[in-house]
């Protein structure tokens, strides 16, 4: 699933190439992706609107339109928005937004993404979006916030990091990488994390997110950014997807296990 760095790389590219352009036509090739209105209303309400801004919160994208509803997008497992100067069909395209200059294609190989039309300001009415916690790379995600949140929870730290109401934007990849960098085992109870471990974890989350952003995101299978290119951060991962290989820090074998409902990678020697 695209996480904060992947969604942000899409946001930045779409913003740079689509803001100020008018949506002249919408071709909805898979109507069930639209969740809170009819396919006809979706196309009608967006046609003629000018894209005024593209923002991101957690793993959601929000395309604001001047004079009409905003378009909220959750990419889920394999979604992406791709900008093209000239239209060229791509594998997995599900929606085509024809602009007065260029095109935005919504691509989704596994068709698990969701799109909503939401009010231009205020709460969207979409609970998953409205209840998001602070982004893992935002000014609101402070050390004191993390300390207080961890100390008040008895669940595992991996489960905490994946909860979007606690920290928005983290998923399996960056949670595993941050826990490894911090030297904290994923199964640890939040309330047992020491102040020093909390500080290391807070720093590690920032480090792995900045690294992912610098390399255009991580492409394990299907992710491509707004320019149609894969990310390159997969070359810099330390534990995610590395089960059975030596730990880059100590040489012990990286373990893969199912935990908190998700596959989890960690070093049983380095992470305590």
C-alpha positions in Angstrom: 0.0 0.0 0.0 1.3 3.5 -0.8 2.4 5.1 2.4 3.2 8.8 3.2 6.3 9.1 1.0 4.6 7.5 -2.0 1.4 9.5 -1.7 3.4 12.7 -1.2 5.5 12.0 -4.3 2.2 11.7 -6.2 0.8 14.8 -4.6 3.9 16.9 -5.5 3.9 15.9 -9.1 0.2 16.4 -9.7 0.3 19.8 -8.0 3.2 20.9 -10.1 1.5 19.9 -13.4 -2.3 20.2 -12.8 -3.0 23.1 -10.5 -4.7 25.9 -12.5 -6.0 23.5 -15.2 -9.7 22.8 -15.9 -11.3 19.4 -16.0 -13.0 19.2 -19.4 -14.1 15.6 -19.3 -14.2 12.6 -16.9 -14.3 9.0 -18.2 -15.2 6.7 -15.4 -14.1 3.2 -16.5 -14.8 1.5 -13.1 -17.8 3.2 -11.5 -17.6 1.2 -8.2 -14.5 3.1 -7.2 -16.7 6.2 -6.5 -18.2 5.7 -3.0 -20.5 8.5 -2.1 -22.3 9.6 -5.2 -23.5 8.2 -8.5 -21.2 7.8 -11.4 -23.2 10.4 -13.3 -23.1 13.0 -10.6 -19.3 12.3 -10.1 -18.6 13.1 -13.7 -21.0 16.0 -13.9 -19.9 17.8 -10.8 -16.2 17.6 -11.6 -16.5 18.5 -15.3 -15.8 22.2 -15.8 -14.0 22.6 -12.4 -10.5 24.1 -12.1 -8.0 22.3 -9.9 -6.9 24.9 -7.3 -4.7 22.9 -4.9 -3.5 19.4 -4.2 -3.0 18.4 -0.6 -2.2 15.3 1.4 -3.1 14.0 4.8 -1.8 10.6 5.8 -2.4 8.3 2.9 -5.2 10.5 1.4 -5.0 12.9 -1.5 -7.3 15.9 -1.7 -7.8 17.7 -5.0 -9.5 21.0 -4.3 -11.6 22.6 -7.1 -12.6 26.2 -7.4 -16.3 26.6 -7.2 -17.2 22.9 -6.6 -16.7 19.9 -4.4 -13.2 18.6 -3.7 -12.0 15.1 -4.8 -10.8 12.9 -2.0 -8.7 9.9 -3.0 -7.4 6.9 -1.0 -5.0 4.9 -3.2 -5.3 1.7 -1.0 -3.0 -1.1 -2.3 -2.1 -0.2 -5.9 -3.7 3.2 -6.7 -1.9 6.2 -8.2 -2.6 9.4 -10.0 -0.5 10.0 -13.1 -0.2 13.2 -15.1 0.4 13.0 -18.9 0.9 15.8 -21.4 -0.4 13.6 -24.2 -2.8 10.8 -23.5 -1.3 7.3 -23.6 -3.2 4.3 -22.3 -1.6 2.5 -19.3 -2.2 -0.8 -17.6 -4.8 -0.6 -14.8 -6.2 2.8 -15.8 -9.7 3.3 -14.2 -10.5 7.0 -14.6 -9.4 9.5 -17.1 -9.6 13.2 -16.3 -9.1 15.2 -19.5 -7.8 18.7 -18.7 -7.7 21.7 -20.9 -4.0 20.9 -21.1 -2.9 17.3 -20.4 -4.5 14.4 -18.6 -4.7 12.9 -15.1 -5.1 9.1 -15.0 -6.2 7.2 -12.0 -4.4 3.9 -12.1 -5.3 1.0 -9.8 -4.3 -2.5 -10.7 -6.1 -4.3 -7.9 -9.1 -1.8 -8.0 -9.2 -1.4 -4.2 -9.0 2.4 -4.2 -11.8 4.8 -3.1 -12.8 8.2 -4.4 -15.3 10.6 -2.8 -16.7 14.1 -3.6 -16.5 16.1 -0.4 -17.2 19.7 0.7 -14.6 22.2 -0.2 -14.0 23.2 3.5 -14.5 21.7 6.9 -15.2 18.0 7.8 -15.5 15.7 4.8 -17.9 13.3 6.4 -15.5 10.5 5.6 -14.6 9.0 9.0 -11.2 7.5 8.0 -10.1 11.0 6.8 -11.6 13.1 9.5 -10.2 11.0 12.3 -6.6 11.0 11.2 -3.9 11.7 13.7 -0.9 13.9 13.0 1.3 13.0 10.0 4.5 11.3 11.0 6.5 14.1 9.4 4.4 17.0 10.6 5.1 19.7 13.3 2.3 18.2 15.3 4.0 14.9 15.6 6.2 16.0 18.5 8.3 13.9 20.9 5.9 14.9 23.7 2.9 13.8 21.7 4.5 10.4 21.0 5.6 9.9 24.6 2.1 10.7 26.0 0.4 8.5 23.4 2.7 5.5 24.0 2.4 5.7 27.8 -1.4 5.7 27.7 -1.6 2.5 25.5 -1.0 -1.2 26.4 -1.1 -2.4 22.8 2.0 -3.3 20.8 4.1 -0.5 19.4 3.7 -2.0 15.8 0.0 -1.9 16.1 0.1 1.7 17.4 2.3 2.9 14.5 -0.2 1.3 12.0 -3.2 3.0 13.6 -3.9 6.1 11.4 -5.7 7.8 14.3 -2.4 7.8 16.2 0.1 8.5 13.4 -1.1 9.2 9.9 0.9 8.0 6.9 2.8 5.0 8.3 2.3 1.5 7.0 4.1 -1.8 7.1 7.2 -0.7 5.3 8.1 2.5 7.2 6.9 1.1 10.6 9.2 -1.9 10.2 12.1 0.3 9.1 11.6 2.9 11.9 11.4 0.2 14.6 14.6 -1.4 13.3 16.4 2.0 13.2 15.2 2.7 16.8 16.2 -0.8 18.0 12.7 -1.5 19.3 11.0 -4.9 18.9 7.6 -4.6 17.2 5.9 -6.7 19.8 6.8 -4.4 22.7 3.9 -2.9 24.7 3.7 0.9 24.1 3.6 1.6 27.8 6.8 -0.3 28.4 8.8 1.9 25.9 11.4 3.9 27.8 11.9 7.6 27.3 15.2 7.0 25.5 13.5 4.4 23.2 10.7 6.8 22.5 13.2 9.5 21.5 15.0 7.1 19.2 11.7 6.0 17.7 10.5 9.6 17.1 13.8 10.3 15.4 13.7 7.1 13.4 10.2 7.8 12.0 11.4 11.1 10.7 14.6 9.6 9.2 12.8 6.8 7.3 10.1 9.1 6.0 12.6 11.7 4.8 14.6 8.9 3.1 11.5 7.6 1.4 10.6 11.1 0.2 14.1 11.7 -1.1 13.9 8.6 -3.3 10.4 9.1 -4.7 8.9 6.4 -2.5 9.2 2.6 -2.4 8.1 0.4 -5.2 7.8 -3.3 -4.1 5.3 -4.4 -6.7 2.9 -1.9 -8.4 3.6 1.7 -7.1 4.4 4.3 -9.7 4.4 8.0 -9.0 2.7 10.9 -10.7 5.3 10.9 -13.5 4.6 7.3 -14.2 8.0 6.2 -12.8 8.8 3.8 -10.0 10.3 4.9 -6.7 13.8 3.8 -5.7 13.7 3.7 -1.9 13.4 -0.1 -2.0 17.2 -0.2 -2.6 17.7 1.4 0.8 15.4 -0.8 3.0 17.1 -2.4 6.0 14.6 -5.1 7.1 11.4 -4.9 5.1 11.3 -7.8 2.7 14.7 -9.0 3.9 13.6 -12.1 5.8 16.3 -14.8 5.9 19.1 -12.4 5.1 21.8 -11.1 7.5 20.9 -8.1 9.6 22.9 -5.1 8.2 23.8 -4.1 11.8 24.7 -7.3 13.6 24.6 -10.1 11.0 21.9 -12.2 12.7 19.0 -13.4 10.5 16.1 -11.1 9.8 12.8 -12.7 10.9 9.4 -12.5 9.2 6.3 -13.1 11.2 2.6 -12.3 11.2 1.9 -9.8 14.0 -0.9 -7.3 14.6 -2.6 -8.7 11.6 0.3 -7.7 9.3 3.6 -9.2 8.1 6.4 -7.9 10.2 10.2 -7.9 9.6 12.7 -7.4 12.4 16.0 -8.5 13.9 15.6 -10.5 17.1 19.1 -9.5 18.2 19.2 -5.8 17.5 15.6 -5.0 18.4 14.8 -5.5 22.1 
